[in-house]
């Protein structure tokens, strides 16, 4: 089974959140789970829902602020062990190219 989560967690502030987000990423790193960080959040792969939620809690709790906002989207693939990268690969197969565009 593969459980894929998309996590966005940050302090509620008008100031830069980069240091706090970096701390949350460090907390995820300590879990040993596979993850990939993008500009709007981090995709995390786990073997169980409990493992994913433990990682989310670690990232959330790492932020030392009066108010923390956390968004989590979960894809619980109960009959598959495919990694998150396979979801992207399937789309790219249909496109016949990479599913991204970089500005020049």
ABEGO torsion letter per residue (X at the ends): XBBBBBBBBBBBBABBAAAAAAAAAAAAAAAGBBBBBBAAEBBBBBABAAAAAAAAAAAAAABBBABBBBBBBBBBBAABABBAAAAAAAAAAAAGBBABBBBX
